[in-house]
Amino acid sequence: MKKLISILTLLLTVAFTSCKKDYTCECTTTIDGSQQSVETSTITDTKSDAEAECNEMDMEDKTLLGADRKRECEIK
C-alpha cells in the first residue's frame, strides 16, 4: 500500500508541475518599414507564460522626427 501511495504521489507531482524551459524572445525593430535591429533575450518560464512575456515587449510609436517605429517580438 505504501508503494502505491508513493507512486501515485510521484505521478501527481509530475502531472501538476509545469515544465519551465529557456525560450528565446526575438524582437525586430523597424522604422518606416525598414528593419533597423534585432534583439534577443532569454525567458525561463513555461511556454505560454514566456510567449505572453515576449509579446508584452511589442510596441508602436513615432520617432522624434515623426517616422513610424514598430517592435515585434516572438518566441523562437
N, C-alpha and C positions, 0 to 999 in steps of 0.2 A: 504494500500500500504506500509506504514511504517513497518507493522508487517511482510509482505512478504519479504521486503528487509532485515530486521533484521534476519529472519530465514535463508535466502539464504547466508547472510554474515557469520552466525554461521556455517552453513554446509560447506561452502568453507574453512573456517578457520580450521575446524576439518579435512577435506579431505586433505589439504596441509601441515598439521603439522605432522612431523614424531614422532613416539612414542619412546621415549628414556626409556630404562629399564636398570636394573643391570644384567649383564651377567658375569658368572664365566669362566675365562680362566684357563684351567688346562694344565700345562707344565710338561711333563715327560722326565727326562734326563736319557739316557742310555750310558754306557761306554762299548765298545766291546760287545754290545747286552745284557748286564746285567743291569737291572733297578737300578738306583742309588738314584734318588729322584723324588718327585712330588711336584710341587709348584703351588699355585693358586693365582689369582689376580682377582679383580672385575673391570669390564669395564662398565661405564654408557654411553650408546650410542644406536643408532638403531642397530638392529640385524646384518645387513650386514656390518656396519662400525665396530662393535665390533668383528665380525669374521675376518675382514681384519686386524685389530689391533692385535688380538691374533695370527693370522698366521704370522705376521711380526716377532714374537719372536722365530720362528723356526730357528734352526741353526745346522750346522755340522762343526766339526773341529777335530783336533788331540790334545791330551793332551801333556804335556811336555815329557812324556815317550813314545809317539808315538801311544797310544791307540786311537781308533775311538770314538769320543764323539758326541752324537746327542741329540738335544732337539726338541721334537714335542709338539706343543700346539694346543688345540682345545677348542671350547666353549662347556661347559657342561650345 
